[in-house]
Amino acid sequence: YLEEDLKVSTFVHHRDLGPGYTDQQMFESMSDSWRILLVITQRFLNNYDLSDIIMKYASHSMNPANEKRVVLLVQQTQLYNIPGYLYDVLEDSRIIVISDLSAPLDYVKRQAIKQCLRDIQ
């Protein structure tokens, strides 16, 4: 949806950096990004070694000049597993709950994502 319909440039570290990437390259890419969209799934939280540091980095990347930098797409079953340090810095409108990640996004979810990506400070 992001790349195809909204024509937004995205960076997916496993896809775009390829094998042998360094953590530093990933964090530099996050630092250079206009928005950080995290997809919070059970697999990300439980099986990805860097999930905690990525969420901390995202939460610390927000500042008064860019309060709306981070957007979360959250698997419904993981909503209550978002760490407090991340949840506390986000407005509720920046957390978009998705019940089925394999299903196409409905109109309401697509519009919520579009609004989050277009928000200007």
C-alpha positions as CSV (number, residue, x, y, z in Angstrom):
1,Y,0.0,0.0,0.0
2,L,2.7,2.5,0.9
3,E,4.9,2.1,-2.1
4,E,2.3,1.1,-4.7
5,D,-0.7,3.3,-3.8
6,L,0.8,6.2,-1.9
7,K,4.0,6.3,-3.9
8,V,6.0,6.7,-0.6
9,S,9.6,5.7,-0.6
10,T,10.2,3.1,2.0
11,F,13.2,1.5,3.5
12,V,12.9,-2.1,4.7
13,H,16.3,-3.0,6.2
14,H,16.1,-6.8,5.4
15,R,15.2,-6.0,1.8
16,D,17.1,-2.8,1.1
17,L,20.4,-3.4,2.9
18,G,20.8,-7.0,1.9
19,P,23.0,-9.6,3.6
20,G,25.9,-8.4,5.7
21,Y,24.4,-5.1,6.7
22,T,25.5,-3.5,9.9
23,D,23.3,-2.2,12.7
24,Q,24.9,1.2,12.2
25,Q,23.7,1.3,8.6
26,M,20.1,0.5,9.8
27,F,20.2,3.3,12.4
28,E,21.7,5.8,9.9
29,S,18.8,5.0,7.6
30,M,16.3,5.6,10.4
31,S,18.0,8.8,11.3
32,D,17.8,10.0,7.7
33,S,14.1,9.1,7.4
34,W,11.3,11.7,7.4
35,R,8.9,9.2,9.2
36,I,9.6,6.0,11.0
37,L,6.8,3.4,10.6
38,L,7.2,0.4,12.9
39,V,5.2,-2.7,12.3
40,I,4.7,-4.3,15.7
41,T,4.0,-8.0,15.5
42,Q,4.4,-10.9,17.8
43,R,7.3,-12.1,15.6
44,F,9.0,-8.7,15.8
45,L,8.7,-8.4,19.5
46,N,9.6,-12.0,20.4
47,N,12.0,-13.2,17.6
48,Y,13.9,-10.1,16.5
49,D,17.0,-9.4,18.6
50,L,17.0,-5.7,17.8
51,S,13.3,-5.0,18.4
52,D,13.9,-3.3,21.8
53,I,16.7,-1.1,20.6
54,I,14.8,-0.1,17.4
55,M,11.8,0.9,19.5
56,K,13.9,2.9,21.9
57,Y,15.7,4.6,19.0
58,A,12.4,5.5,17.4
59,S,11.0,6.9,20.7
60,H,14.2,9.0,21.3
61,S,14.1,10.3,17.7
62,M,11.0,12.3,18.4
63,N,11.5,15.9,19.4
64,P,9.4,19.1,19.5
65,A,10.3,19.9,15.9
66,N,9.1,16.5,14.7
67,E,6.6,15.1,17.3
68,K,4.8,13.1,14.7
69,R,7.8,11.3,13.3
70,V,6.9,7.8,14.5
71,V,3.8,5.8,13.4
72,L,3.0,2.3,14.6
73,L,1.1,-0.4,12.8
74,V,0.3,-2.9,15.5
75,Q,-1.0,-6.4,15.3
76,Q,-4.1,-6.3,17.5
77,T,-2.9,-9.1,19.7
78,Q,0.3,-7.1,20.5
79,L,-1.3,-3.8,21.4
80,Y,-0.7,-4.3,25.1
81,N,2.9,-5.4,24.5
82,I,4.0,-2.0,23.2
83,P,6.7,-0.8,25.7
84,G,5.7,2.1,27.8
85,Y,8.6,4.2,26.7
86,L,7.3,4.1,23.1
87,Y,3.6,4.2,23.9
88,D,4.0,7.2,26.2
89,V,5.6,9.4,23.4
90,L,2.9,8.7,20.8
91,E,-0.5,10.3,20.3
92,D,-3.2,7.6,20.0
93,S,-3.8,8.6,16.4
94,R,-0.2,7.5,15.6
95,I,-1.0,3.9,16.7
96,I,-3.0,2.0,14.0
97,V,-4.2,-1.4,15.1
98,I,-4.5,-4.0,12.5
99,S,-6.5,-7.2,13.3
100,D,-5.2,-9.3,10.4
101,L,-1.8,-8.4,8.9
102,S,-2.3,-10.8,5.9
103,A,-5.6,-9.2,4.9
104,P,-5.9,-6.1,2.7
105,L,-6.2,-2.9,4.6
106,D,-9.7,-1.5,4.9
107,Y,-10.5,2.1,3.9
108,V,-10.4,3.4,7.5
109,K,-6.9,2.0,8.1
110,R,-5.6,3.2,4.7
111,Q,-6.9,6.7,5.5
112,A,-5.3,6.7,9.0
113,I,-2.0,5.7,7.6
114,K,-2.2,8.3,4.9
115,Q,-3.0,11.0,7.4
116,C,-0.1,10.0,9.7
117,L,2.3,10.1,6.8
118,R,1.1,13.5,5.6
119,D,0.8,15.2,9.0
120,I,2.8,18.4,9.0
121,Q,4.1,19.8,12.3
